[in-house]
C-alpha cells in the first residue's frame, strides 16, 4: 500500500489485505451505526377534533421533530365536512404556528381530494 506518494522516493508499506478490508468494513458499519435516517411520521387530524386530542397530537409532532424526523400533518374530511374546508385549513395552520420553533414547513400546505396536508421538517438548533 502506498503511504506517501509525493515523497522522494515514494513510501510504501506491506500489509495484510484481508485485515485491511476487515477494518475498513468495521469502520463503515460504525459510521452507519451513528447516522440517523430521517423518517416521515404522519399525524392525522379531523376538523371536529377536541382540544385535548389536538394538544396530545401536537405533543407527538413536537417529539417527532425533536428526534429529527419529518412530520406530515394531514386533516381529512368526510361527507358534510367538505363544505367547511376552512376549519381544517385553520387547524393545520394553527399546528404549524404552534410547532414553528421545532419544525419548519418543507412543502407548502396542499389540498388533494378529501385531505389537506403539510410536511414539516426539523429545525437544527444551534447550541
PyMOL commands that set and color helices and strands:
alter all, ss='L'
color gray80, all
select helices_A, chain A and resi 17-34+51-66+79-98
alter helices_A, ss='H'
color red, helices_A
select strands_A, chain A and resi 2-4+11-12+40-45+70-76+103-112+115-122
alter strands_A, ss='S'
color yellow, strands_A
deselect
rebuild
show_as cartoon
